[in-house]
Amino acid sequence: MNDLHVGPASACDLTTVLDFWTTAAEGTSISDDPAGVEQLLARDPHALLLARRDGELVGTVIAGFDGWRCHLYRLAVHPAHRRQGIGSALLAAAEERFVALGGRRADAMVLNRNERAHGAWDAAGYHPEHHWTRWVKPLGG
């Protein structure tokens, strides 16, 4: 695993990341567009972490901290590179970032239907909180 490099994305990575998510991520988000990812990087340049092996993008995670809570989004590993510890390395980097920022607990957005991911999150020590329901409202037009 020493050939894996995990670090923050830069503006030149945005198109590659968006293309990667169409292959590696489950579902789409309202923010899966250049403007959404540009805004993320403008707000928090170190939130989008990328895993690269031999220069190739093989995984992503968004590790957002709002000063109150630590949020994980878009943990995705390319299908050809799964079960090689890449997701674990991304989560470890995200958790290190959170601890350095003073975070106390991380939460993750995981689709209920993405049962394949449930085992990975469970193995990493995460679990669903059944007493919460996420309420959402799209903003703007």
DSSP file (Angstrom, degrees, kcal/mol; ACC not computed):
  #  RESIDUE AA STRUCTURE BP1 BP2  ACC     N-H-->O    O-->H-N    N-H-->O    O-->H-N    TCO  KAPPA ALPHA  PHI   PSI    X-CA   Y-CA   Z-CA
    1    1 A M    >         0   0    0      0, 0.0     3,-2.0     0, 0.0    83,-0.0   0.000 360.0 360.0 360.0  -3.8    0.0    0.0    0.0
    2    2 A N  T 3   +     0   0    0      1,-0.3     0, 0.0     3,-0.0     0, 0.0   0.612 360.0  65.5 -69.9  -9.1    3.0    2.3    0.1
    3    3 A D  T 3  S+     0   0    0      2,-0.0    51,-0.9    50,-0.0     2,-0.5   0.411  82.6  98.1 -88.4   2.7    2.4    3.2   -3.5
    4    4 A L  E <   -A   53   0A   0     -3,-2.0     2,-0.5    49,-0.2    49,-0.2  -0.779  56.7-165.3 -93.1 130.9   -0.9    4.9   -2.5
    5    5 A H  E     -A   52   0A   0     47,-3.0    47,-2.9    -2,-0.5     2,-0.5  -0.975   2.6-169.6-118.0 125.0   -0.8    8.6   -2.0
    6    6 A V  E     +A   51   0A   0     -2,-0.5    45,-0.2    45,-0.2    54,-0.0  -0.961  27.2 131.1-113.9 127.0   -3.7   10.4   -0.3
    7    7 A G  E     -A   50   0A   0     43,-2.2    43,-3.3    -2,-0.5    -2,-0.0  -0.974  55.5 -65.5-163.5 172.3   -3.9   14.2   -0.4
    8    8 A P  E     -A   49   0A   0      0, 0.0    41,-0.2     0, 0.0    38,-0.1  -0.300  49.0-117.3 -69.6 149.3   -6.2   17.1   -1.0
    9    9 A A        -     0   0    0     39,-2.7     2,-0.3    36,-0.1    39,-0.1  -0.351  24.5-148.7 -75.0 161.5   -7.6   17.8   -4.5
   10   10 A S    >   -     0   0    0     -2,-0.1     3,-2.1    36,-0.0     4,-0.4  -0.806  34.0 -94.9-124.3 171.7   -6.7   21.0   -6.4
   11   11 A A  G >  S+     0   0    0      1,-0.3     3,-1.2    -2,-0.3     4,-0.3   0.821 122.3  60.9 -57.4 -32.3   -8.8   23.0   -8.9
   12   12 A C  G 3  S+     0   0    0      1,-0.2     4,-0.3     2,-0.1    -1,-0.3   0.626  98.4  59.9 -73.0 -10.1   -7.1   21.1  -11.8
   13   13 A D  G <> S+     0   0    0     -3,-2.1     4,-2.7     1,-0.1    -1,-0.2   0.562  77.6  93.9 -88.6  -9.8   -8.6   17.8  -10.5
   14   14 A L  H <> S+     0   0    0     -3,-1.2     4,-2.5    -4,-0.4     5,-0.2   0.870  84.7  44.6 -60.6 -46.1  -12.2   18.8  -10.7
   15   15 A T  H  > S+     0   0    0     -4,-0.3     4,-2.4     1,-0.2    -1,-0.2   0.919 115.2  49.8 -63.5 -42.7  -13.1   17.4  -14.1
   16   16 A T  H  > S+     0   0    0     -4,-0.3     4,-2.5     2,-0.2    -2,-0.2   0.907 111.3  49.3 -61.6 -42.3  -11.3   14.2  -13.3
   17   17 A V  H  X S+     0   0    0     -4,-2.7     4,-2.5     2,-0.2    -2,-0.2   0.931 110.6  49.0 -64.5 -46.2  -13.1   13.8  -10.0
   18   18 A L  H  X S+     0   0    0     -4,-2.5     4,-1.1     1,-0.2    -1,-0.2   0.906 113.7  46.6 -62.0 -41.4  -16.5   14.4  -11.5
   19   19 A D  H  X S+     0   0    0     -4,-2.4     4,-0.8    -5,-0.2     3,-0.4   0.906 110.6  53.9 -64.1 -41.3  -15.8   11.8  -14.2
   20   20 A F  H >X S+     0   0    0     -4,-2.5     4,-3.1     1,-0.2     3,-1.2   0.907 103.3  56.1 -59.8 -43.6  -14.5    9.4  -11.6
   21   21 A W  H 3X S+     0   0    0     -4,-2.5     4,-1.5     1,-0.3    -1,-0.2   0.820  98.6  60.8 -62.6 -30.5  -17.7    9.7   -9.6
   22   22 A T  H 3< S+     0   0    0     -4,-1.1    -1,-0.3    -3,-0.4    -2,-0.2   0.795 117.9  31.0 -66.4 -25.2  -19.8    8.7  -12.6
   23   23 A T  H << S+     0   0    0     -3,-1.2    -2,-0.2    -4,-0.8    -1,-0.2   0.828 132.4  27.6 -95.2 -41.5  -17.9    5.4  -12.5
   24   24 A A  H  < S+     0   0    0     -4,-3.1    53,-0.5    -5,-0.1     2,-0.2   0.704 101.4  78.7-103.5 -23.0  -17.0    4.8   -8.9
   25   25 A A  S  < S-     0   0    0     -4,-1.5     2,-0.6    -5,-0.4    51,-0.1  -0.600  72.6-125.8 -94.1 151.3  -19.7    6.5   -6.8
   26   26 A E  S    S-     0   0    0     -2,-0.2    85,-0.1    88,-0.0    48,-0.1  -0.833  74.7 -13.8 -93.3 123.1  -23.2    5.2   -6.0
   27   27 A G  S    S-     0   0    0     -2,-0.6     2,-0.3    -5,-0.1    -2,-0.1  -0.050  80.3 -93.4  78.3 175.5  -25.9    7.7   -6.9
   28   28 A T        -     0   0    0     -6,-0.0     2,-0.3     3,-0.0    -2,-0.0  -0.883  25.9-142.0-128.6 161.7  -25.5   11.4   -7.8
   29   29 A S    >   -     0   0    0     -2,-0.3     3,-1.7     1,-0.1    -2,-0.0  -0.856  27.0-117.3-122.0 156.4  -25.8   14.6   -5.7
   30   30 A I  T 3  S+     0   0    0     -2,-0.3     6,-0.1     1,-0.3    -1,-0.1   0.722 117.6  54.0 -62.3 -20.9  -27.2   17.9   -6.5
   31   31 A S  T 3  S+     0   0    0      1,-0.1     2,-2.4     5,-0.1    -1,-0.3   0.314  72.7 113.6 -97.8   7.4  -23.7   19.3   -6.1
   32   32 A D    <   +     0   0    0     -3,-1.7    -1,-0.1     4,-0.1     3,-0.1  -0.420  57.9  88.7 -81.3  67.5  -22.0   16.9   -8.6
   33   33 A D  S  > S-     0   0    0     -2,-2.4     4,-2.2     1,-0.1     5,-0.3  -0.960  93.3 -95.2-152.1 165.8  -21.1   19.6  -11.0
   34   34 A P  H  > S+     0   0    0      0, 0.0     4,-2.7     0, 0.0     5,-0.2   0.894 122.7  50.9 -54.4 -42.6  -18.1   21.9  -11.6
   35   35 A A  H  > S+     0   0    0      1,-0.2     4,-2.2     2,-0.2     5,-0.2   0.904 110.1  50.1 -62.9 -40.5  -19.7   24.8   -9.6
   36   36 A G  H  > S+     0   0    0     -3,-0.2     4,-1.8     2,-0.2    -1,-0.2   0.923 115.2  41.1 -64.3 -45.0  -20.5   22.5   -6.7
   37   37 A V  H  X S+     0   0    0     -4,-2.2     4,-2.4     2,-0.2    -2,-0.2   0.869 113.1  54.3 -74.4 -35.2  -17.0   21.1   -6.3
   38   38 A E  H  X S+     0   0    0     -4,-2.7     4,-2.3    -5,-0.3    -2,-0.2   0.915 108.5  49.9 -60.5 -42.1  -15.4   24.5   -7.0
   39   39 A Q  H  X S+     0   0    0     -4,-2.2     4,-2.3    -5,-0.2     5,-0.2   0.902 108.6  52.9 -64.3 -40.6  -17.4   26.0   -4.2
   40   40 A L  H  X S+     0   0    0     -4,-1.8     4,-2.9     1,-0.2    -2,-0.2   0.949 112.3  44.2 -58.0 -49.4  -16.3   23.2   -1.9
   41   41 A L  H  < S+     0   0    0     -4,-2.4    -2,-0.2     1,-0.2    -1,-0.2   0.845 111.9  52.8 -67.6 -33.1  -12.7   23.8   -2.6
   42   42 A A  H  < S+     0   0    0     -4,-2.3    -1,-0.2    -5,-0.2    -2,-0.2   0.900 116.0  40.5 -66.4 -39.3  -13.1   27.6   -2.3
   43   43 A R  H  < S+     0   0    0     -4,-2.3    -2,-0.2     1,-0.3    -1,-0.2   0.884 139.2   6.8 -75.2 -40.8  -14.7   27.1    1.1
   44   44 A D    ><  -     0   0    0     -4,-2.9     3,-2.1    -5,-0.2     4,-0.4  -0.725  64.3-169.5-147.8  89.3  -12.4   24.4    2.4
   45   45 A P  T 3  S+     0   0    0      0, 0.0     3,-0.1     0, 0.0    -4,-0.1   0.636  88.1  47.2 -60.4 -15.3   -9.4   23.6    0.1
   46   46 A H  T 3  S+     0   0    0      1,-0.1    17,-0.1   -38,-0.1    -5,-0.1   0.318  85.4  90.5-108.1   7.9   -8.5   20.4    2.0
   47   47 A A  S <  S+     0   0    0     -3,-2.1    16,-3.3    -7,-0.2     2,-0.8   0.858  73.5  68.9 -75.2 -35.3  -11.9   18.8    2.3
   48   48 A L  E    S- B   0  62A   0     -4,-0.4   -39,-2.7    14,-0.2     2,-0.4  -0.762  71.0-167.8 -91.0 110.1  -11.8   16.8   -0.9
   49   49 A L  E     -AB   8  61A   0     12,-3.1    12,-1.8    -2,-0.8     2,-0.4  -0.816   0.9-161.8-101.0 136.4   -9.2   14.0   -0.4
   50   50 A L  E     -AB   7  60A   0    -43,-3.3   -43,-2.2    -2,-0.4     2,-0.5  -0.922   9.2-149.4-117.8 141.5   -8.0   12.0   -3.4
   51   51 A A  E     -AB   6  59A   0      8,-3.0     7,-3.0    -2,-0.4     8,-1.4  -0.948  20.9-175.9-107.3 127.9   -6.2    8.6   -3.4
   52   52 A R  E     -AB   5  57A   0    -47,-2.9   -47,-3.0    -2,-0.5     2,-0.5  -0.964  15.1-166.9-125.5 141.9   -3.9    8.1   -6.2
   53   53 A R  E >  S-AB   4  56A   0      3,-2.3     3,-2.2    -2,-0.4   -49,-0.2  -0.991  84.0 -14.6-126.0 121.4   -1.8    5.0   -7.2
   54   54 A D  T 3  S-     0   0    0    -51,-0.9    -1,-0.1    -2,-0.5     3,-0.1   0.867 130.0 -55.3  52.7  38.7    0.9    5.6   -9.8
   55   55 A G  T 3  S+     0   0    0      1,-0.2     2,-0.4   -50,-0.0    -1,-0.3   0.319 112.1 122.4  81.2  -8.3   -0.7    8.9  -10.6
   56   56 A E  E <   -B   53   0A   0     -3,-2.2    -3,-2.3     1,-0.0     2,-0.4  -0.729  68.4-118.9 -90.8 133.6   -4.1    7.4  -11.3
   57   57 A L  E     +B   52   0A   0     -2,-0.4    -5,-0.2    -5,-0.2     3,-0.1  -0.575  43.9 159.8 -68.9 121.3   -7.2    8.5   -9.3
   58   58 A V  E     +     0   0A   0     -7,-3.0    20,-2.3    -2,-0.4     2,-0.3   0.481  57.7  10.3-122.5  -9.1   -8.4    5.4   -7.5
   59   59 A G  E     -BC  51  77A   0     -8,-1.4    -8,-3.0    18,-0.2    -1,-0.3  -0.985  52.4-166.8-167.9 157.9  -10.5    6.9   -4.6
   60   60 A T  E     +BC  50  76A   0     16,-2.4    16,-2.2    -2,-0.3     2,-0.3  -0.969   5.4 176.1-142.7 157.2  -12.1   10.0   -3.1
   61   61 A V  E     -B   49   0A   0    -12,-1.8   -12,-3.1    -2,-0.3     2,-0.6  -0.912  23.3-139.4-155.6 142.8  -13.7   11.2    0.1
   62   62 A I  E     -BC  48  73A   0     11,-3.6    11,-2.2    -2,-0.3     2,-0.7  -0.925  16.7-170.8-100.6 122.3  -15.0   14.6    1.1
   63   63 A A  E     - C   0  72A   0    -16,-3.3     2,-0.4    -2,-0.6     9,-0.2  -0.797  14.0-178.6-114.7  84.9  -14.1   15.3    4.7
   64   64 A G  E     - C   0  71A   0      7,-2.3     7,-3.5    -2,-0.7     2,-0.4  -0.686  12.3-173.4 -93.2 136.7  -16.0   18.4    5.6
   65   65 A F  E     - C   0  70A   0     -2,-0.4     5,-0.2     5,-0.2    -2,-0.0  -0.990   9.2-174.9-128.6 123.3  -15.8   20.1    9.0
   66   66 A D        -     0   0    0      3,-1.8     4,-0.1    -2,-0.4    -1,-0.1   0.274  59.5 -95.9-100.0  10.6  -18.2   23.0    9.7
   67   67 A G  S    S+     0   0    0      2,-0.4     3,-0.1     1,-0.1    -2,-0.0   0.266 121.1  48.0  93.2 -11.6  -16.7   23.9   13.1
   68   68 A W  S    S+     0   0    0      1,-0.4     2,-0.3    35,-0.0    36,-0.3   0.656 114.3  21.7-123.8 -48.4  -19.3   21.8   14.8
   69   69 A R        -     0   0    0     34,-0.1    -3,-1.8    35,-0.1     2,-0.5  -0.892  64.0-129.7-129.5 156.7  -19.6   18.4   13.1
   70   70 A C  E     -Cd  65 106A   0     35,-1.2    37,-2.4    -2,-0.3     2,-0.4  -0.932  29.3-168.9-106.7 122.8  -17.4   16.2   10.9
   71   71 A H  E     -Cd  64 107A   0     -7,-3.5    -7,-2.3    -2,-0.5     2,-0.5  -0.935  10.1-157.5-121.6 135.1  -19.2   15.0    7.8
   72   72 A L  E     +Cd  63 108A   0     35,-2.7    37,-2.1    -2,-0.4     2,-0.3  -0.936  20.9 163.1-112.5 131.2  -18.1   12.4    5.3
   73   73 A Y  E     +C   62   0A   0    -11,-2.2   -11,-3.6    -2,-0.5     3,-0.1  -0.941  52.0  21.2-138.4 159.0  -19.4   12.3    1.7
   74   74 A R  E     +     0   0A   0     -2,-0.3     2,-0.8   -13,-0.2   -14,-0.1   0.793  59.8 174.0  54.7  38.6  -18.5   10.7   -1.6
   75   75 A L  E     +     0   0A   0    -14,-0.2     2,-0.4   -13,-0.1   -14,-0.2  -0.697  20.0 160.6 -71.0 114.4  -16.3    7.9   -0.3
   76   76 A A  E     -C   60   0A   0    -16,-2.2   -16,-2.4    -2,-0.8     2,-0.4  -0.999  27.4-169.9-144.4 135.7  -15.7    6.1   -3.6
   77   77 A V  E     -C   59   0A   0    -53,-0.5   -18,-0.2    -2,-0.4     5,-0.1  -0.989  38.5-103.0-125.3 135.4  -13.2    3.6   -4.8
   78   78 A H    >   -     0   0    0    -20,-2.3     3,-2.5    -2,-0.4     4,-0.4  -0.299  31.9-121.8 -56.2 135.8  -12.8    2.7   -8.4
   79   79 A P  G >  S+     0   0    0      0, 0.0     3,-0.9     0, 0.0    -1,-0.1   0.811 111.5  55.4 -52.2 -34.3  -14.4   -0.8   -9.0
   80   80 A A  G 3  S+     0   0    0      1,-0.2    -2,-0.1   -22,-0.0   -22,-0.0   0.585 112.2  43.8 -75.3  -8.3  -11.1   -2.2  -10.3
   81   81 A H  G X  S+     0   0    0     -3,-2.5     3,-0.5   -23,-0.1     5,-0.4   0.243  83.8 125.9-120.6  11.4   -9.3   -1.2   -7.1
   82   82 A R  T <   +     0   0    0     -3,-0.9    -4,-0.0    -4,-0.4     0, 0.0  -0.293  63.8  30.5 -73.0 158.5  -11.8   -2.2   -4.4
   83   83 A R  T 3  S+     0   0    0      1,-0.1    -1,-0.2    -2,-0.0     0, 0.0   0.806  89.6 104.1  64.7  33.3  -10.9   -4.4   -1.5
   84   84 A Q  S <  S-     0   0    0     -3,-0.5    -2,-0.1   -83,-0.0    -1,-0.1   0.216 100.4 -97.6-123.4  10.4   -7.3   -3.2   -1.5
   85   85 A G  S  > S+     0   0    0      3,-0.0     4,-2.1     4,-0.0     5,-0.1   0.524  88.8 122.3  88.0   5.6   -7.5   -0.9    1.6
   86   86 A I  H  > S+     0   0    0     -5,-0.4     4,-2.5     2,-0.2     5,-0.2   0.935  75.1  48.3 -68.8 -46.2   -8.0    2.3   -0.4
   87   87 A G  H  > S+     0   0    0      1,-0.2     4,-2.5     2,-0.2    -1,-0.2   0.906 112.3  50.3 -59.5 -41.4  -11.3    3.2    1.3
   88   88 A S  H  > S+     0   0    0      2,-0.2     4,-2.4     1,-0.2    -1,-0.2   0.897 110.0  50.1 -63.1 -40.8   -9.7    2.5    4.7
   89   89 A A  H  X S+     0   0    0     -4,-2.1     4,-2.2     2,-0.2    -2,-0.2   0.898 111.0  49.2 -65.4 -40.1   -6.7    4.8    3.8
   90   90 A L  H  X S+     0   0    0     -4,-2.5     4,-2.4     2,-0.2    -2,-0.2   0.923 112.3  47.7 -64.5 -44.2   -9.1    7.6    2.8
   91   91 A L  H  X S+     0   0    0     -4,-2.5     4,-2.9     2,-0.2     5,-0.2   0.896 110.1  52.5 -64.9 -39.0  -11.1    7.3    6.0
   92   92 A A  H  X S+     0   0    0     -4,-2.4     4,-2.4     2,-0.2    -1,-0.2   0.923 110.9  47.3 -61.7 -43.5   -8.0    7.3    8.1
   93   93 A A  H  X S+     0   0    0     -4,-2.2     4,-2.1     2,-0.2    -2,-0.2   0.903 113.1  49.0 -64.2 -40.7   -6.8   10.5    6.4
   94   94 A A  H  X S+     0   0    0     -4,-2.4     4,-2.4     2,-0.2    -2,-0.2   0.925 111.7  48.4 -64.0 -44.8  -10.2   12.1    6.8
   95   95 A E  H  X S+     0   0    0     -4,-2.9     4,-2.5     1,-0.2    -2,-0.2   0.878 109.5  52.5 -65.6 -37.9  -10.3   11.1   10.5
   96   96 A E  H  X S+     0   0    0     -4,-2.4     4,-2.4    -5,-0.2    -1,-0.2   0.913 109.5  50.3 -61.7 -41.9   -6.8   12.5   11.1
   97   97 A R  H  X S+     0   0    0     -4,-2.1     4,-1.6     2,-0.2    -2,-0.2   0.928 110.7  49.2 -60.2 -46.0   -8.0   15.8    9.5
   98   98 A F  H  X>S+     0   0    0     -4,-2.4     5,-3.1     1,-0.2     4,-0.5   0.923 110.5  48.9 -61.8 -45.4  -11.0   15.9   11.8
   99   99 A V  H ><5S+     0   0    0     -4,-2.5     3,-1.3     1,-0.2    -1,-0.2   0.920 110.0  52.3 -61.2 -43.7   -9.0   15.2   14.9
  100  100 A A  H 3<5S+     0   0    0     -4,-2.4    -1,-0.2     1,-0.3    -2,-0.2   0.819 109.8  49.8 -62.3 -30.1   -6.5   18.0   13.9
  101  101 A L  H 3<5S-     0   0    0     -4,-1.6    -1,-0.3    -3,-0.2    -2,-0.2   0.494 124.4-103.1 -86.2  -3.9   -9.4   20.4   13.4
  102  102 A G  T <<5 +     0   0    0     -3,-1.3    -3,-0.2    -4,-0.5    -2,-0.1   0.587  64.7 160.2  93.7  11.6  -10.8   19.5   16.9
  103  103 A G      < -     0   0    0     -5,-3.1    -1,-0.2    -6,-0.2     3,-0.1  -0.325  24.7-169.2 -68.1 151.1  -13.6   17.3   15.6
  104  104 A R        +     0   0    0      1,-0.4     2,-0.3   -36,-0.3    -1,-0.1   0.644  67.0  14.4-114.0 -24.2  -15.2   14.8   18.1
  105  105 A R        -     0   0    0     -7,-0.1   -35,-1.2     2,-0.0     2,-0.4  -0.980  62.7-145.4-156.0 139.6  -17.4   12.6   15.9
  106  106 A A  E     -d   70   0A   0     -2,-0.3     2,-0.3   -37,-0.1   -35,-0.2  -0.852  11.4-166.1-107.9 144.0  -17.7   11.9   12.2
  107  107 A D  E     -d   71   0A   0    -37,-2.4   -35,-2.7    -2,-0.4     2,-0.4  -0.920   7.4-150.6-123.7 156.9  -20.9   11.1   10.4
  108  108 A A  E     -d   72   0A   0     -2,-0.3     2,-0.7   -37,-0.2   -35,-0.2  -0.964  14.6-133.3-130.2 141.9  -21.3    9.6    6.9
  109  109 A M        +     0   0    0    -37,-2.1     2,-0.4    -2,-0.4   -35,-0.2  -0.857  36.9 169.1 -90.5 114.1  -23.9    9.9    4.2
  110  110 A V        -     0   0    0     -2,-0.7     2,-0.1   -37,-0.1    -2,-0.1  -0.992  35.5-119.7-131.6 124.4  -24.5    6.4    3.0
  111  111 A L    >   -     0   0    0     -2,-0.4     3,-1.1     1,-0.1     6,-0.1  -0.382  15.9-135.7 -62.9 135.0  -27.4    5.4    0.7
  112  112 A N  T 3  S+     0   0    0      1,-0.3    -1,-0.1    -2,-0.1     6,-0.1   0.875 105.5  52.6 -57.9 -38.0  -29.7    2.9    2.3
  113  113 A R  T 3  S+     0   0    0      1,-0.2     2,-2.0     2,-0.1    -1,-0.3   0.629  85.5  88.1 -76.5 -12.3  -29.8    0.9   -1.0
  114  114 A N    X>  +     0   0    0     -3,-1.1     3,-1.0     1,-0.2     4,-1.0  -0.457  49.0 160.4 -86.4  67.1  -26.0    0.7   -1.2
  115  115 A E  H 3>  +     0   0    0     -2,-2.0     4,-0.9     1,-0.3     3,-0.2   0.792  66.0  64.6 -62.7 -29.8  -25.8   -2.4    0.8
  116  116 A R  H 3> S+     0   0    0     -3,-0.2     4,-0.7     1,-0.2     3,-0.3   0.877 103.8  48.5 -59.8 -36.6  -22.3   -3.2   -0.5
  117  117 A A  H <> S+     0   0    0     -3,-1.0     4,-2.5     1,-0.2     5,-0.2   0.774  95.1  73.7 -75.1 -25.7  -21.0   -0.1    1.2
  118  118 A H  H  X S+     0   0    0     -4,-1.0     4,-2.6     1,-0.2    -1,-0.2   0.897  95.6  50.0 -57.5 -42.6  -22.7   -0.9    4.5
  119  119 A G  H  X S+     0   0    0     -4,-0.9     4,-2.5    -3,-0.3    -1,-0.2   0.885 110.1  50.6 -63.4 -39.0  -20.2   -3.6    5.3
  120  120 A A  H  X S+     0   0    0     -4,-0.7     4,-1.3     2,-0.2    -2,-0.2   0.922 112.2  46.1 -65.8 -43.7  -17.2   -1.4    4.5
  121  121 A W  H  <>S+     0   0    0     -4,-2.5     5,-2.5     2,-0.2     4,-0.2   0.916 113.0  50.4 -64.9 -41.9  -18.6    1.4    6.8
  122  122 A D  H ><5S+     0   0    0     -4,-2.6     3,-1.8    -5,-0.2    -2,-0.2   0.920 108.0  52.4 -61.1 -44.5  -19.3   -1.1    9.5
  123  123 A A  H 3<5S+     0   0    0     -4,-2.5    -1,-0.2     1,-0.3    -2,-0.2   0.793 105.9  55.6 -62.4 -27.8  -15.8   -2.5    9.3
  124  124 A A  T 3<5S-     0   0    0     -4,-1.3    -1,-0.3    -3,-0.2    -2,-0.2   0.449 126.9-100.1 -84.9  -0.2  -14.4    1.0    9.7
  125  125 A G  T < 5S+     0   0    0     -3,-1.8     2,-0.3     1,-0.3    -3,-0.2   0.560  81.4 127.8  97.1   8.7  -16.4    1.4   12.9
  126  126 A Y      < -     0   0    0     -5,-2.5    -1,-0.3    -6,-0.2    -2,-0.1  -0.680  31.4-179.9 -97.0 152.9  -19.3    3.4   11.7
  127  127 A H        -     0   0    0     -2,-0.3     2,-0.1     2,-0.0    -9,-0.0  -0.992  31.1-100.4-148.8 152.6  -23.0    2.4   12.3
  128  128 A P        -     0   0    0      0, 0.0     2,-0.7     0, 0.0     3,-0.1  -0.433  23.9-139.7 -72.3 147.9  -26.4    3.8   11.4
  129  129 A E    >   -     0   0    0      1,-0.1     3,-1.6    -2,-0.1    -2,-0.0  -0.914  14.2-167.9-106.6 104.4  -28.3    5.8   13.9
  130  130 A H  T 3  S+     0   0    0     -2,-0.7    -1,-0.1     1,-0.3     0, 0.0   0.612  79.1  68.2 -73.0 -11.7  -31.8    4.7   13.5
  131  131 A H  T 3  S+     0   0    0     -3,-0.1     2,-0.4     2,-0.0    -1,-0.3   0.444  93.0  72.8 -87.6   2.2  -33.3    7.5   15.6
  132  132 A W    <   -     0   0    0     -3,-1.6     2,-0.4     2,-0.0    -3,-0.1  -0.883  57.4-170.0-114.4 147.7  -32.3   10.1   13.0
  133  133 A T        -     0   0    0     -2,-0.4     2,-0.5     2,-0.0    -3,-0.0  -0.999  24.9-126.5-130.8 134.8  -33.8   10.9    9.7
  134  134 A R        -     0   0    0     -2,-0.4     2,-0.5     2,-0.0    -2,-0.0  -0.681  22.8-161.7 -81.3 127.3  -32.1   13.2    7.2
  135  135 A W        -     0   0    0     -2,-0.5     2,-0.3     2,-0.0    -2,-0.0  -0.934  13.6-176.3-109.9 131.2  -34.5   16.0    6.1
  136  136 A V        -     0   0    0     -2,-0.5    -2,-0.0     2,-0.0     0, 0.0  -0.911  19.0-176.2-131.1 155.8  -33.5   17.8    2.9
  137  137 A K        -     0   0    0     -2,-0.3     2,-0.1     2,-0.0    -2,-0.0  -0.895  27.8-128.7-148.2 116.9  -34.7   20.7    0.8
  138  138 A P        -     0   0    0      0, 0.0     2,-0.3     0, 0.0    -2,-0.0  -0.422  28.9-143.8 -62.5 141.0  -33.1   21.7   -2.5
  139  139 A L        +     0   0    0     -2,-0.1     2,-0.0     2,-0.0    -2,-0.0  -0.777  52.9  11.3-108.2 152.3  -32.4   25.5   -2.5
  140  140 A G              0   0    0     -2,-0.3     0, 0.0     1,-0.2     0, 0.0  -0.234 360.0 360.0  80.1-169.6  -32.5   27.9   -5.4
  141  141 A G              0   0    0     -2,-0.0    -1,-0.2     0, 0.0    -2,-0.0   0.406 360.0 360.0-110.6 360.0  -34.1   27.4   -8.8
